[in-house]
Amino acid sequence: MANMAENEALVVVLLEDDVSYGGVAKRLLEKRGHEVFWAEDLTGLNHILKQVTDADMVLLDLKLANTTSLDSVATVRRHYPHARIFMVTAYASIATTVEAIKRGADDYLPKPITIDEILQAYYGEKESEPSVNTKPISPKRLEWEHIQRVLQENNGNISRTAEQLNMHRRTLQRKLQKKPVDE
């Protein structure tokens, strides 16, 4: 299915809890002739999995209101073995990227991202050669990556993660609510 010509309609499953972003993404994809099934939470995603027998592309927002969609990647892969599965998030980290790929995601796309960029990722197009970032990672970014890795090792358990990091739970929660540092 991933080999379809660019002018053929795709069946797209979209999990996005941000109503504004989800609505815009759905409208823009439909405007291009694609059929979109949008869920705002995991319950809605499970309903779509029961109703839609095949999909070409699945877009999963990593961070949902009270949970993540990481645990859903393997289920989605079983339901749609030929679909291209993309994790889309504003909270990208190396730990969650590796975990998503291990669980069956095809790619990990950082927000903000346009529909054109998503479709380019689906069709395997790149606008230019990838650039190599030779700038060293900032200490704040390293801290954020470390927190994400420890949180992943503790299956999202905030209390256990805070204890391992020798940090107050509230401090950890504040750090987690911030977007990653891109210095």
N, CA and C atoms as an extended XYZ file, in Angstrom:
549
Properties=species:S:1:pos:R:3:atomname:S:1:resname:S:1:resid:I:1 pbc="F F F"
N         0.806       -1.195        0.000 N   MET     1
C         0.000        0.000        0.000 CA  MET     1
C         0.848        1.256        0.000 C   MET     1
N         1.984        1.212        0.648 N   ALA     2
C         2.815        2.402        0.748 CA  ALA     2
C         3.407        2.791       -0.605 C   ALA     2
N         3.236        1.951       -1.637 N   ASN     3
C         3.806        2.230       -2.941 CA  ASN     3
C         2.832        2.950       -3.869 C   ASN     3
N         1.683        3.352       -3.380 N   MET     4
C         0.671        3.992       -4.208 CA  MET     4
C         1.224        5.269       -4.838 C   MET     4
N         0.697        5.582       -6.002 N   ALA     5
C         1.074        6.840       -6.640 CA  ALA     5
C         0.541        8.002       -5.819 C   ALA     5
N         1.208        9.136       -5.938 N   GLU     6
C         0.844       10.291       -5.115 CA  GLU     6
C        -0.554       10.818       -5.389 C   GLU     6
N        -1.121       10.524       -6.551 N   ASN     7
C        -2.446       11.048       -6.850 CA  ASN     7
C        -3.564       10.115       -6.392 C   ASN     7
N        -3.242        8.976       -5.836 N   GLU     8
C        -4.262        8.052       -5.349 CA  GLU     8
C        -4.663        8.420       -3.928 C   GLU     8
N        -5.943        8.214       -3.646 N   ALA     9
C        -6.473        8.538       -2.316 CA  ALA     9
C        -5.931        7.560       -1.283 C   ALA     9
N        -5.558        8.090       -0.138 N   LEU    10
C        -5.076        7.281        0.979 CA  LEU    10
C        -6.165        7.171        2.032 C   LEU    10
N        -6.140        6.072        2.764 N   VAL    11
C        -6.969        5.941        3.960 CA  VAL    11
C        -6.047        6.274        5.127 C   VAL    11
N        -6.394        7.329        5.867 N   VAL    12
C        -5.543        7.840        6.942 CA  VAL    12
C        -6.273        7.726        8.273 C   VAL    12
N        -5.603        7.132        9.261 N   VAL    13
C        -6.108        7.103       10.633 CA  VAL    13
C        -5.290        8.128       11.405 C   VAL    13
N        -5.985        9.029       12.088 N   LEU    14
C        -5.347       10.134       12.800 CA  LEU    14
C        -5.744       10.099       14.271 C   LEU    14
N        -4.767       10.010       15.162 N   LEU    15
C        -4.993       10.125       16.606 CA  LEU    15
C        -4.364       11.435       17.048 C   LEU    15
N        -5.210       12.399       17.392 N   GLU    16
C        -4.739       13.732       17.785 CA  GLU    16
C        -5.723       14.324       18.779 C   GLU    16
N        -5.244       14.608       19.995 N   ASP    17
C        -6.144       15.143       21.027 CA  ASP    17
C        -6.313       16.655       20.951 C   ASP    17
N        -5.470       17.334       20.199 N   ASP    18
C        -5.616       18.777       20.008 CA  ASP    18
C        -6.670       18.991       18.923 C   ASP    18
N        -7.848       19.463       19.331 N   VAL    19
C        -8.984       19.595       18.420 CA  VAL    19
C        -8.659       20.519       17.246 C   VAL    19
N        -7.957       21.604       17.503 N   SER    20
C        -7.612       22.545       16.427 CA  SER    20
C        -6.707       21.879       15.397 C   SER    20
N        -5.616       21.283       15.863 N   TYR    21
C        -4.660       20.649       14.956 CA  TYR    21
C        -5.310       19.472       14.234 C   TYR    21
N        -6.049       18.655       14.979 N   GLY    22
C        -6.709       17.492       14.381 CA  GLY    22
C        -7.710       17.886       13.313 C   GLY    22
N        -8.509       18.906       13.608 N   GLY    23
C        -9.507       19.362       12.643 CA  GLY    23
C        -8.880       19.908       11.373 C   GLY    23
N        -7.828       20.693       11.538 N   VAL    24
C        -7.132       21.263       10.375 CA  VAL    24
C        -6.474       20.152        9.561 C   VAL    24
N        -5.792       19.228       10.226 N   ALA    25
C        -5.129       18.124        9.524 CA  ALA    25
C        -6.150       17.292        8.744 C   ALA    25
N        -7.264       16.993        9.373 N   LYS    26
C        -8.321       16.208        8.722 CA  LYS    26
C        -8.836       16.937        7.482 C   LYS    26
N        -9.159       18.216        7.629 N   ARG    27
C        -9.682       18.999        6.499 CA  ARG    27
C        -8.674       19.075        5.347 C   ARG    27
N        -7.406       19.336        5.676 N   LEU    28
C        -6.392       19.468        4.624 CA  LEU    28
C        -6.156       18.145        3.895 C   LEU    28
N        -6.149       17.048        4.634 N   LEU    29
C        -5.976       15.739        3.994 CA  LEU    29
C        -7.187       15.398        3.125 C   LEU    29
N        -8.388       15.674        3.627 N   GLU    30
C        -9.603       15.399        2.853 CA  GLU    30
C        -9.671       16.279        1.606 C   GLU    30
N        -9.192       17.506        1.717 N   LYS    31
C        -9.168       18.432        0.581 CA  LYS    31
C        -8.313       17.873       -0.555 C   LYS    31
N        -7.325       17.072       -0.200 N   ARG    32
C        -6.442       16.454       -1.203 CA  ARG    32
C        -6.971       15.097       -1.673 C   ARG    32
N        -8.180       14.744       -1.215 N   GLY    33
C        -8.810       13.516       -1.694 CA  GLY    33
C        -8.598       12.290       -0.829 C   GLY    33
N        -8.006       12.453        0.341 N   HIS    34
C        -7.760       11.312        1.217 CA  HIS    34
C        -8.935       11.115        2.171 C   HIS    34
N        -9.157        9.867        2.564 N   GLU    35
C       -10.215        9.546        3.524 CA  GLU    35
C        -9.578        9.502        4.914 C   GLU    35
N       -10.108       10.296        5.843 N   VAL    36
C        -9.487       10.443        7.161 CA  VAL    36
C       -10.447       10.000        8.256 C   VAL    36
N        -9.936        9.160        9.157 N   PHE    37
C       -10.666        8.735       10.347 CA  PHE    37
C        -9.910        9.294       11.543 C   PHE    37
N       -10.532       10.207       12.263 N   TRP    38
C        -9.870       10.957       13.332 CA  TRP    38
C       -10.422       10.565       14.691 C   TRP    38
N        -9.515       10.268       15.625 N   ALA    39
C        -9.867        9.998       17.022 CA  ALA    39
C        -9.119       10.988       17.898 C   ALA    39
N        -9.779       11.417       18.978 N   GLU    40
C        -9.154       12.361       19.909 CA  GLU    40
C        -8.526       11.662       21.108 C   GLU    40
N        -8.809       10.360       21.273 N   ASP    41
C        -8.263        9.620       22.412 CA  ASP    41
C        -8.128        8.144       22.040 C   ASP    41
N        -7.579        7.352       22.971 N   LEU    42
C        -7.340        5.933       22.693 CA  LEU    42
C        -8.635        5.153       22.520 C   LEU    42
N        -9.695        5.552       23.217 N   THR    43
C       -10.994        4.893       23.059 CA  THR    43
C       -11.489        5.074       21.626 C   THR    43
N       -11.374        6.291       21.123 N   GLY    44
C       -11.761        6.563       19.739 CA  GLY    44
C       -10.903        5.800       18.747 C   GLY    44
N        -9.608        5.692       19.030 N   LEU    45
C        -8.710        4.934       18.160 CA  LEU    45
C        -9.134        3.473       18.116 C   LEU    45
N        -9.448        2.898       19.279 N   ASN    46
C        -9.886        1.501       19.318 CA  ASN    46
C       -11.168        1.301       18.523 C   ASN    46
N       -12.064        2.270       18.563 N   HIS    47
C       -13.298        2.209       17.774 CA  HIS    47
C       -12.961        2.209       16.279 C   HIS    47
N       -12.043        3.074       15.871 N   ILE    48
C       -11.630        3.121       14.462 CA  ILE    48
C       -10.998        1.798       14.049 C   ILE    48
N       -10.161        1.220       14.913 N   LEU    49
C        -9.512       -0.055       14.588 CA  LEU    49
C       -10.541       -1.145       14.324 C   LEU    49
N       -11.674       -1.093       15.029 N   LYS    50
C       -12.740       -2.085       14.824 CA  LYS    50
C       -13.524       -1.817       13.542 C   LYS    50
N       -13.652       -0.546       13.160 N   GLN    51
C       -14.490       -0.163       12.020 CA  GLN    51
C       -13.738       -0.132       10.686 C   GLN    51
N       -12.499        0.313       10.707 N   VAL    52
C       -11.731        0.504        9.470 CA  VAL    52
C       -10.807       -0.694        9.281 C   VAL    52
N       -11.055       -1.458        8.224 N   THR    53
C       -10.319       -2.711        8.046 CA  THR    53
C        -8.915       -2.535        7.486 C   THR    53
N        -8.670       -1.436        6.784 N   ASP    54
C        -7.337       -1.239        6.215 CA  ASP    54
C        -7.019        0.254        6.163 C   ASP    54
N        -5.763        0.573        6.343 N   ALA    55
C        -5.313        1.965        6.293 CA  ALA    55
C        -3.963        2.017        5.602 C   ALA    55
N        -3.709        3.140        4.950 N   ASP    56
C        -2.423        3.348        4.292 CA  ASP    56
C        -1.436        4.064        5.201 C   ASP    56
N        -1.964        5.007        5.993 N   MET    57
C        -1.113        5.819        6.860 CA  MET    57
C        -1.811        6.024        8.193 C   MET    57
N        -1.028        5.932        9.280 N   VAL    58
C        -1.540        6.180       10.627 CA  VAL    58
C        -0.654        7.240       11.265 C   VAL    58
N        -1.294        8.306       11.756 N   LEU    59
C        -0.588        9.395       12.437 CA  LEU    59
C        -0.983        9.361       13.900 C   LEU    59
N        -0.034        9.065       14.777 N   LEU    60
C        -0.297        8.967       16.210 CA  LEU    60
C         0.392       10.107       16.944 C   LEU    60
N        -0.393       10.938       17.607 N   ASP    61
C         0.180       11.968       18.474 CA  ASP    61
C         0.722       11.248       19.704 C   ASP    61
N         1.974       11.464       20.034 N   LEU    62
C         2.594       10.762       21.156 CA  LEU    62
C         1.954       11.129       22.487 C   LEU    62
N         1.903       12.419       22.770 N   LYS    63
C         1.444       12.862       24.091 CA  LYS    63
C        -0.037       13.230       24.033 C   LYS    63
N        -0.849       12.423       24.692 N   LEU    64
C        -2.280       12.684       24.787 CA  LEU    64
C        -2.566       13.293       26.149 C   LEU    64
N        -3.802       13.657       26.406 N   ALA    65
C        -4.168       14.365       27.641 CA  ALA    65
C        -3.611       13.702       28.900 C   ALA    65
N        -3.896       12.436       29.109 N   ASN    66
C        -3.483       11.768       30.347 CA  ASN    66
C        -2.599       10.553       30.116 C   ASN    66
N        -2.144       10.357       28.904 N   THR    67
C        -1.372        9.163       28.592 CA  THR    67
C        -0.528        9.421       27.343 C   THR    67
N         0.078        8.359       26.825 N   THR    68
C         0.784        8.446       25.548 CA  THR    68
C         0.216        7.378       24.618 C   THR    68
N         0.541        7.504       23.359 N   SER    69
C         0.064        6.518       22.388 CA  SER    69
C         1.105        5.436       22.108 C   SER    69
N         2.213        5.437       22.834 N   LEU    70
C         3.266        4.436       22.603 CA  LEU    70
C         2.747        3.005       22.691 C   LEU    70
N         1.905        2.737       23.688 N   ASP    71
C         1.395        1.378       23.867 CA  ASP    71
C         0.468        0.949       22.736 C   ASP    71
N        -0.018        1.886       21.948 N   SER    72
C        -0.941        1.573       20.853 CA  SER    72
C        -0.227        1.222       19.552 C   SER    72
N         1.053        1.508       19.459 N   VAL    73
C         1.772        1.301       18.194 CA  VAL    73
C         1.717       -0.160       17.759 C   VAL    73
N         1.998       -1.087       18.652 N   ALA    74
C         1.995       -2.513       18.297 CA  ALA    74
C         0.602       -2.976       17.875 C   ALA    74
N        -0.429       -2.497       18.556 N   THR    75
C        -1.810       -2.854       18.212 CA  THR    75
C        -2.158       -2.337       16.821 C   THR    75
N        -1.793       -1.095       16.553 N   VAL    76
C        -2.052       -0.511       15.238 CA  VAL    76
C        -1.296       -1.299       14.169 C   VAL    76
N        -0.064       -1.678       14.448 N   ARG    77
C         0.743       -2.452       13.488 CA  ARG    77
C         0.069       -3.797       13.181 C   ARG    77
N        -0.492       -4.451       14.213 N   ARG    78
C        -1.191       -5.728       13.988 CA  ARG    78
C        -2.435       -5.531       13.112 C   ARG    78
N        -3.181       -4.452       13.358 N   HIS    79
C        -4.396       -4.190       12.579 CA  HIS    79
C        -4.084       -3.774       11.140 C   HIS    79
N        -3.046       -2.990       10.972 N   TYR    80
C        -2.693       -2.449        9.658 CA  TYR    80
C        -1.230       -2.768        9.344 C   TYR    80
N        -0.931       -4.035        9.021 N   PRO    81
C         0.473       -4.432        8.841 CA  PRO    81
C         1.192       -3.722        7.694 C   PRO    81
N         0.449       -3.223        6.704 N   HIS    82
C         1.089       -2.583        5.553 CA  HIS    82
C         1.068       -1.061        5.629 C   HIS    82
N         0.460       -0.519        6.666 N   ALA    83
C         0.356        0.939        6.797 CA  ALA    83
C         1.692        1.546        7.208 C   ALA    83
N         1.900        2.796        6.825 N   ARG    84
C         3.035        3.562        7.330 CA  ARG    84
C         2.558        4.229        8.612 C   ARG    84
N         3.221        3.950        9.718 N   ILE    85
C         2.832        4.496       11.020 CA  ILE    85
C         3.840        5.564       11.419 C   ILE    85
N         3.307        6.769       11.696 N   PHE    86
C         4.144        7.897       12.090 CA  PHE    86
C         3.750        8.375       13.480 C   PHE    86
N         4.732        8.513       14.359 N   MET    87
C         4.520        9.177       15.645 CA  MET    87
C         4.773       10.656       15.384 C   MET    87
N         3.837       11.490       15.813 N   VAL    88
C         3.951       12.934       15.611 CA  VAL    88
C         3.895       13.586       16.988 C   VAL    88
N         4.899       14.405       17.317 N   THR    89
C         4.916       14.983       18.658 CA  THR    89
C         5.704       16.279       18.735 C   THR    89
N         5.292       17.112       19.652 N   ALA    90
C         6.046       18.325       19.970 CA  ALA    90
C         7.053       18.034       21.080 C   ALA    90
N         7.010       16.830       21.631 N   TYR    91
C         7.866       16.449       22.756 CA  TYR    91
C         8.823       15.334       22.341 C   TYR    91
N         9.511       15.525       21.251 N   ALA    92
C        10.408       14.502       20.734 CA  ALA    92
C        11.615       14.305       21.647 C   ALA    92
N        11.940       13.048       21.873 N   SER    93
C        13.158       12.712       22.613 CA  SER    93
C        13.756       11.456       21.990 C   SER    93
N        15.023       11.246       22.219 N   ILE    94
C        15.686       10.063       21.680 CA  ILE    94
C        15.056        8.801       22.257 C   ILE    94
N        14.762        8.801       23.554 N   ALA    95
C        14.189        7.619       24.212 CA  ALA    95
C        12.845        7.228       23.603 C   ALA    95
N        11.949        8.198       23.413 N   THR    96
C        10.636        7.858       22.860 CA  THR    96
C        10.728        7.528       21.369 C   THR    96
N        11.669        8.131       20.674 N   THR    97
C        11.863        7.800       19.262 CA  THR    97
C        12.269        6.341       19.123 C   THR    97
N        13.265        5.931       19.881 N   VAL    98
C        13.742        4.548       19.836 CA  VAL    98
C        12.617        3.592       20.222 C   VAL    98
N        11.891        3.913       21.273 N   GLU    99
C        10.806        3.046       21.738 CA  GLU    99
C         9.704        2.923       20.692 C   GLU    99
N         9.326        4.026       20.067 N   ALA   100
C         8.273        3.993       19.043 CA  ALA   100
C         8.689        3.130       17.853 C   ALA   100
N         9.933        3.261       17.425 N   ILE   101
C        10.431        2.468       16.299 CA  ILE   101
C        10.482        0.991       16.684 C   ILE   101
N        10.940        0.684       17.893 N   LYS   102
C        10.974       -0.707       18.362 CA  LYS   102
C         9.583       -1.326       18.366 C   LYS   102
N         8.578       -0.526       18.697 N   ARG   103
C         7.208       -1.041       18.794 CA  ARG   103
C         6.498       -1.126       17.447 C   ARG   103
N         7.127       -0.604       16.399 N   GLY   104
C         6.541       -0.773       15.073 CA  GLY   104
C         6.266        0.480       14.280 C   GLY   104
N         6.571        1.652       14.815 N   ALA   105
C         6.373        2.886       14.046 CA  ALA   105
C         7.409        2.947       12.924 C   ALA   105
N         7.017        3.522       11.809 N   ASP   106
C         7.939        3.649       10.680 CA  ASP   106
C         8.811        4.890       10.780 C   ASP   106
N         8.268        5.935       11.392 N   ASP   107
C         9.026        7.179       11.494 CA  ASP   107
C         8.484        7.999       12.655 C   ASP   107
N         9.232        9.004       13.018 N   TYR   108
C         8.935        9.852       14.169 CA  TYR   108
C         9.064       11.286       13.687 C   TYR   108
N         7.945       12.005       13.634 N   LEU   109
C         7.936       13.343       13.046 CA  LEU   109
C         7.707       14.402       14.117 C   LEU   109
N         8.628       15.342       14.259 N   PRO   110
C         8.467       16.386       15.280 CA  PRO   110
C         7.516       17.493       14.826 C   PRO   110
N         6.665       17.942       15.739 N   LYS   111
C         5.798       19.099       15.477 CA  LYS   111
C         6.612       20.356       15.730 C   LYS   111
N         6.299       21.445       15.121 N   PRO   112
C         5.223       21.613       14.148 CA  PRO   112
C         5.614       20.984       12.816 C   PRO   112
N         4.614       20.403       12.150 N   ILE   113
C         4.835       19.755       10.856 CA  ILE   113
C         3.640       20.055        9.963 C   ILE   113
N         3.912       20.240        8.696 N   THR   114
C         2.836       20.536        7.755 CA  THR   114
C         2.322       19.245        7.122 C   THR   114
N         1.157       19.334        6.507 N   ILE   115
C         0.601       18.187        5.793 CA  ILE   115
C         1.523       17.804        4.640 C   ILE   115
N         2.112       18.794        3.971 N   ASP   116
C         3.064       18.501        2.891 CA  ASP   116
C         4.243       17.677        3.408 C   ASP   116
N         4.768       18.044        4.564 N   GLU   117
C         5.901       17.304        5.144 CA  GLU   117
C         5.494       15.885        5.531 C   GLU   117
N         4.279       15.721        6.039 N   ILE   118
C         3.788       14.380        6.386 CA  ILE   118
C         3.671       13.528        5.125 C   ILE   118
N         3.097       14.096        4.075 N   LEU   119
C         2.953       13.350        2.821 CA  LEU   119
C         4.310       13.058        2.187 C   LEU   119
N         5.261       13.982        2.316 N   GLN   120
C         6.612       13.718        1.816 CA  GLN   120
C         7.236       12.551        2.574 C   GLN   120
N         7.010       12.492        3.877 N   ALA   121
C         7.520       11.368        4.672 CA  ALA   121
C         6.852       10.068        4.231 C   ALA   121
N         5.558       10.122        3.954 N   TYR   122
C         4.825        8.924        3.519 CA  TYR   122
C         5.365        8.407        2.188 C   TYR   122
N         5.537        9.314        1.242 N   TYR   123
C         5.984        8.905       -0.089 CA  TYR   123
C         7.497        8.742       -0.181 C   TYR   123
N         8.201        9.015        0.905 N   GLY   124
C         9.642        8.816        0.935 CA  GLY   124
C        10.434        9.903        0.249 C   GLY   124
N         9.820       11.079        0.088 N   GLU   125
C        10.512       12.187       -0.563 CA  GLU   125
C        11.258       13.022        0.463 C   GLU   125
N        12.345       13.573        0.023 N   LYS   126
C        13.082       14.518        0.854 CA  LYS   126
C        13.378       15.727       -0.001 C   LYS   126
N        13.202       16.904        0.585 N   GLU   127
C        13.440       18.129       -0.175 CA  GLU   127
C        14.916       18.310       -0.493 C   GLU   127
N        15.786       17.907        0.392 N   SER   128
C        17.217       18.064        0.165 CA  SER   128
C        17.956       16.997        0.961 C   SER   128
N        19.236       16.973        0.768 N   GLU   129
C        20.056       16.037        1.528 CA  GLU   129
C        19.972       16.357        3.014 C   GLU   129
N        19.936       15.334        3.855 N   PRO   130
C        19.883       15.616        5.286 CA  PRO   130
C        21.154       16.311        5.747 C   PRO   130
N        20.988       17.269        6.614 N   SER   131
C        22.151       17.982        7.126 CA  SER   131
C        22.603       17.342        8.433 C   SER   131
N        23.880       17.354        8.635 N   VAL   132
C        24.438       16.803        9.858 CA  VAL   132
C        24.644       17.949       10.835 C   VAL   132
N        24.083       17.814       12.018 N   ASN   133
C        24.217       18.849       13.032 CA  ASN   133
C        25.508       18.601       13.801 C   ASN   133
N        26.462       19.472       13.619 N   THR   134
C        27.743       19.310       14.303 CA  THR   134
C        27.796       20.104       15.599 C   THR   134
N        26.733       20.825       15.893 N   LYS   135
C        26.672       21.622       17.116 CA  LYS   135
C        26.458       20.684       18.311 C   LYS   135
N        27.249       20.831       19.364 N   PRO   136
C        27.073       19.954       20.524 CA  PRO   136
C        25.719       20.187       21.201 C   PRO   136
N        25.213       19.145       21.827 N   ILE   137
C        23.936       19.227       22.536 CA  ILE   137
C        24.135       20.015       23.824 C   ILE   137
N        23.187       20.905       24.103 N   SER   138
C        23.287       21.746       25.300 CA  SER   138
C        23.055       20.913       26.561 C   SER   138
N        23.571       21.360       27.705 N   PRO   139
C        23.333       20.648       28.966 CA  PRO   139
C        21.844       20.522       29.296 C   PRO   139
N        21.055       21.562       28.979 N   LYS   140
C        19.612       21.494       29.254 CA  LYS   140
C        18.952       20.411       28.413 C   LYS   140
N        19.370       20.294       27.151 N   ARG   141
C        18.809       19.260       26.272 CA  ARG   141
C        19.244       17.880       26.754 C   ARG   141
N        20.484       17.741       27.177 N   LEU   142
C        20.955       16.463       27.712 CA  LEU   142
C        20.153       16.060       28.944 C   LEU   142
N        19.877       17.035       29.814 N   GLU   143
C        19.070       16.755       31.000 CA  GLU   143
C        17.686       16.270       30.580 C   GLU   143
N        17.079       16.945       29.620 N   TRP   144
C        15.744       16.578       29.160 CA  TRP   144
C        15.738       15.166       28.577 C   TRP   144
N        16.748       14.844       27.770 N   GLU   145
C        16.864       13.503       27.181 CA  GLU   145
C        17.029       12.446       28.276 C   GLU   145
N        17.842       12.746       29.287 N   HIS   146
C        18.061       11.802       30.383 CA  HIS   146
C        16.762       11.554       31.150 C   HIS   146
N        16.030       12.616       31.443 N   ILE   147
C        14.742       12.474       32.133 CA  ILE   147
C        13.807       11.597       31.306 C   ILE   147
N        13.745       11.827       29.999 N   GLN   148
C        12.866       11.031       29.133 CA  GLN   148
C        13.263        9.559       29.138 C   GLN   148
N        14.571        9.282       29.128 N   ARG   149
C        15.037        7.894       29.129 CA  ARG   149
C        14.668        7.198       30.431 C   ARG   149
N        14.894        7.866       31.565 N   VAL   150
C        14.569        7.273       32.869 CA  VAL   150
C        13.057        7.091       33.001 C   VAL   150
N        12.289        8.054       32.534 N   LEU   151
C        10.828        7.941       32.564 CA  LEU   151
C        10.375        6.746       31.731 C   LEU   151
N        10.976        6.567       30.567 N   GLN   152
C        10.648        5.428       29.705 CA  GLN   152
C        10.995        4.111       30.397 C   GLN   152
N        12.150        4.053       31.057 N   GLU   153
C        12.556        2.841       31.778 CA  GLU   153
C        11.586        2.501       32.906 C   GLU   153
N        10.933        3.517       33.455 N   ASN   154
C         9.973        3.316       34.545 CA  ASN   154
C         8.533        3.270       34.044 C   ASN   154
N         8.361        3.041       32.755 N   ASN   155
C         7.028        2.915       32.151 CA  ASN   155
C         6.122        4.089       32.472 C   ASN   155
N         6.686        5.293       32.500 N   GLY   156
C         5.891        6.493       32.731 CA  GLY   156
C         5.553        6.775       34.180 C   GLY   156
N         6.092        5.995       35.111 N   ASN   157
C         5.805        6.190       36.535 CA  ASN   157
C         6.600        7.401       37.038 C   ASN   157
N         5.862        8.494       37.296 N   ILE   158
C         6.483        9.760       37.701 CA  ILE   158
C         7.184        9.629       39.053 C   ILE   158
N         6.523        9.012       40.018 N   SER   159
C         7.099        8.909       41.370 CA  SER   159
C         8.404        8.127       41.360 C   SER   159
N         8.412        6.985       40.676 N   ARG   160
C         9.615        6.155       40.626 CA  ARG   160
C        10.734        6.880       39.873 C   ARG   160
N        10.367        7.573       38.804 N   THR   161
C        11.357        8.330       38.031 CA  THR   161
C        11.964        9.443       38.874 C   THR   161
N        11.119       10.190       39.586 N   ALA   162
C        11.608       11.278       40.449 CA  ALA   162
C        12.558       10.731       41.505 C   ALA   162
N        12.206        9.585       42.060 N   GLU   163
C        13.055        8.968       43.090 CA  GLU   163
C        14.415        8.598       42.498 C   GLU   163
N        14.424        7.986       41.323 N   GLN   164
C        15.687        7.596       40.689 CA  GLN   164
C        16.538        8.806       40.308 C   GLN   164
N        15.873        9.900       39.959 N   LEU   165
C        16.607       11.106       39.569 CA  LEU   165
C        16.959       11.982       40.761 C   LEU   165
N        16.566       11.528       41.956 N   ASN   166
C        16.814       12.283       43.185 CA  ASN   166
C        16.240       13.697       43.058 C   ASN   166
N        14.950       13.739       42.677 N   MET   167
C        14.283       14.999       42.379 CA  MET   167
C        12.876       14.941       42.981 C   MET   167
N        12.364       16.063       43.415 N   HIS   168
C        10.993       16.107       43.930 CA  HIS   168
C        10.027       15.830       42.777 C   HIS   168
N         8.959       15.120       43.065 N   ARG   169
C         7.987       14.738       42.042 CA  ARG   169
C         7.415       15.953       41.304 C   ARG   169
N         7.097       17.010       42.039 N   ARG   170
C         6.535       18.216       41.405 CA  ARG   170
C         7.546       18.879       40.467 C   ARG   170
N         8.810       18.877       40.872 N   THR   171
C         9.856       19.439       40.014 CA  THR   171
C         9.927       18.653       38.712 C   THR   171
N         9.887       17.327       38.831 N   LEU   172
C         9.916       16.480       37.641 CA  LEU   172
C         8.705       16.766       36.749 C   LEU   172
N         7.537       16.889       37.340 N   GLN   173
C         6.334       17.166       36.551 CA  GLN   173
C         6.446       18.497       35.809 C   GLN   173
N         6.998       19.504       36.464 N   ARG   174
C         7.192       20.797       35.792 CA  ARG   174
C         8.153       20.658       34.612 C   ARG   174
N         9.232       19.918       34.809 N   LYS   175
C        10.210       19.732       33.734 CA  LYS   175
C         9.594       18.963       32.563 C   LYS   175
N         8.728       18.004       32.868 N   LEU   176
C         8.098       17.211       31.815 CA  LEU   176
C         7.082       18.011       31.010 C   LEU   176
N         6.481       19.015       31.616 N   GLN   177
C         5.479       19.816       30.912 CA  GLN   177
C         6.104       20.794       29.930 C   GLN   177
N         7.385       21.054       30.092 N   LYS   178
C         8.079       21.956       29.172 CA  LYS   178
C         8.450       21.194       27.910 C   LYS   178
N         8.463       21.911       26.799 N   LYS   179
C         8.904       21.304       25.548 CA  LYS   179
C        10.412       21.123       25.615 C   LYS   179
N        10.950       20.199       24.814 N   PRO   180
C        12.396       19.991       24.849 CA  PRO   180
C        13.156       21.244       24.441 C   PRO   180
N        14.305       21.396       25.023 N   VAL   181
C        15.162       22.542       24.744 CA  VAL   181
C        15.904       22.275       23.443 C   VAL   181
N        15.863       23.208       22.516 N   ASP   182
C        16.531       23.033       21.223 CA  ASP   182
C        17.739       23.941       21.070 C   ASP   182
N        18.454       24.165       22.131 N   GLU   183
C        19.612       25.070       22.086 CA  GLU   183
C        20.780       24.433       21.377 C   GLU   183
